[in-house]
Amino acid sequence: MQNLGKGAESLGLSYMHSCGLDQSYIHLVFTSLPIILMFGLTFFLIDLVIFLIELNWVVAISVTFAIACTFAFLLITTFPPALQPYPPKLPNNNEERQKCLPSPYRSPQSSPFLRQKDQEAKSGFSTAAMT
């Protein structure tokens, strides 16, 4: 790799790279991977329960309980971050503003539910700051 030498050229190249990444759909691929994996896991576990029910009821009941715990964990990490309320307007001082940050428990599978909510909150904050 050649030495760029000047800082302006290096900065320009890194800016062009970041603009190229913003225009591509790479971030959508990475944000959709957890959702795709969750659906794959769901279908696999449901088919596993169906297979075990046909083989043996005793084993199927214990495995079904473990799978139900897994689904409960997925639901708990998916929906509660989306149900957290945002404040009606941002406070003025920095200490109170840090308390109003979105949920620290955001999980990758909750991102589709949070994306719409974040956009609504940002538009509400920007219109409240204008008035």
Backbone torsions as a table, in degrees:
resi	resn	phi	psi	omega
1	MET	NA	136.4	-177.6
2	GLN	-80.3	153.6	178.7
3	ASN	-81.5	126.8	-178.2
4	LEU	-74.7	-30.8	174.0
5	GLY	82.1	-62.4	-174.6
6	LYS	-95.5	144.6	179.9
7	GLY	-69.0	-32.8	-179.2
8	ALA	-66.3	-39.1	178.8
9	GLU	-66.9	-41.3	179.0
10	SER	-64.1	-43.4	178.7
11	LEU	-64.4	-40.0	178.7
12	GLY	-63.8	-41.8	178.7
13	LEU	-65.7	-42.6	179.5
14	SER	-66.5	-34.1	176.7
15	TYR	-66.2	-41.8	178.3
16	MET	-65.0	-36.6	177.1
17	HIS	-64.6	-43.2	-179.8
18	SER	-67.6	-35.8	176.1
19	CYS	-65.9	-38.6	177.5
20	GLY	-64.5	-39.5	177.6
21	LEU	-68.1	-36.3	178.7
22	ASP	-66.5	-35.0	-178.1
23	GLN	-81.4	-20.6	179.2
24	SER	-82.7	176.8	-178.4
25	TYR	-104.3	23.1	-177.7
26	ILE	-64.2	-41.7	-179.2
27	HIS	-65.2	-31.2	176.9
28	LEU	-69.9	-35.4	178.1
29	VAL	-64.8	-45.4	-178.5
30	PHE	-69.7	-32.9	177.8
31	THR	-77.3	-22.3	179.5
32	SER	-87.9	-14.9	-179.7
33	LEU	-59.6	-44.9	178.7
34	PRO	-62.0	-34.6	179.5
35	ILE	-68.6	-43.1	179.1
36	ILE	-63.3	-43.3	178.6
37	LEU	-64.9	-36.4	178.6
38	MET	-65.9	-41.8	176.8
39	PHE	-64.6	-40.7	177.1
40	GLY	-61.5	-43.4	177.3
41	LEU	-63.5	-40.5	179.4
42	THR	-61.7	-49.5	-179.6
43	PHE	-63.9	-38.8	178.6
44	PHE	-63.3	-45.9	-177.3
45	LEU	-68.4	-36.5	176.7
46	ILE	-64.8	-43.1	178.3
47	ASP	-66.5	-33.5	177.2
48	LEU	-64.6	-41.5	178.1
49	VAL	-64.4	-44.1	179.1
50	ILE	-61.3	-42.1	179.0
51	PHE	-63.6	-42.6	-178.1
52	LEU	-71.6	-30.7	176.4
53	ILE	-62.9	-38.0	179.0
54	GLU	-70.4	-29.6	-178.7
55	LEU	-82.8	-55.9	-173.1
56	ASN	-156.2	126.7	-177.8
57	TRP	-68.4	-38.7	-176.3
58	VAL	-63.8	-46.4	178.3
59	VAL	-67.5	-39.0	-177.7
60	ALA	-63.8	-36.8	-178.7
61	ILE	-67.8	-43.9	-179.7
62	SER	-67.8	-40.3	178.1
63	VAL	-69.0	-36.4	177.5
64	THR	-63.0	-37.4	176.7
65	PHE	-63.4	-44.2	178.7
66	ALA	-64.2	-38.5	178.7
67	ILE	-70.5	-35.5	176.7
68	ALA	-64.2	-37.1	175.8
69	CYS	-64.6	-38.1	177.6
70	THR	-64.5	-44.6	178.1
71	PHE	-65.4	-36.2	177.2
72	ALA	-63.6	-40.7	177.0
73	PHE	-63.0	-42.7	178.7
74	LEU	-62.4	-41.7	179.1
75	LEU	-68.0	-38.2	-179.5
76	ILE	-67.5	-35.7	179.5
77	THR	-84.9	-8.5	-179.3
78	THR	-96.2	-49.1	-169.9
79	PHE	-90.0	-39.2	-178.1
80	PRO	-58.4	-37.0	175.7
81	PRO	-61.3	-30.8	179.2
82	ALA	-77.5	-18.7	-178.8
83	LEU	-90.9	-6.2	-179.3
84	GLN	-68.9	128.9	-179.2
85	PRO	-77.5	146.4	173.0
86	TYR	-91.7	153.5	176.5
87	PRO	-69.8	152.1	-179.3
88	PRO	-63.3	-33.0	174.1
89	LYS	-150.8	155.5	-179.5
90	LEU	-74.5	137.0	175.8
91	PRO	-70.6	165.3	-175.6
92	ASN	-82.4	-40.2	-176.4
93	ASN	-84.5	156.6	-172.2
94	ASN	-70.4	-34.9	-179.1
95	GLU	-65.1	-43.1	178.5
96	GLU	-70.7	-31.8	179.8
97	ARG	-66.3	-35.9	178.8
98	GLN	-67.3	-28.4	176.9
99	LYS	-72.5	-20.6	-177.2
100	CYS	-93.7	9.2	179.4
101	LEU	-64.0	153.5	177.5
102	PRO	-62.4	171.3	-173.9
103	SER	-56.0	129.9	175.6
104	PRO	-75.8	-6.0	-177.3
105	TYR	-97.4	27.6	178.5
106	ARG	-65.6	131.5	177.7
107	SER	-113.1	157.3	-179.5
108	PRO	-60.2	-32.3	-178.9
109	GLN	-76.3	-14.1	177.4
110	SER	-90.1	-1.0	-176.2
111	SER	-61.2	-36.4	177.5
112	PRO	-64.4	-33.7	179.4
113	PHE	-75.3	-30.7	-176.5
114	LEU	-84.4	-25.4	-175.7
115	ARG	-61.0	-47.2	179.3
116	GLN	-65.0	-42.4	-178.7
117	LYS	-65.8	-39.3	178.3
118	ASP	-64.0	-40.7	179.7
119	GLN	-66.1	-39.4	177.5
120	GLU	-65.4	-40.1	-179.2
121	ALA	-68.3	-40.6	180.0
122	LYS	-65.2	-40.2	179.4
123	SER	-68.8	-34.3	177.1
124	GLY	-68.8	-37.7	178.9
125	PHE	-69.2	-39.1	-177.6
126	SER	-71.0	-36.2	178.0
127	THR	-73.3	-31.3	177.7
128	ALA	-71.2	-31.6	179.0
129	ALA	-73.3	-27.1	-180.0
130	MET	-73.9	-30.4	-176.7
131	THR	-88.2	NA	NA
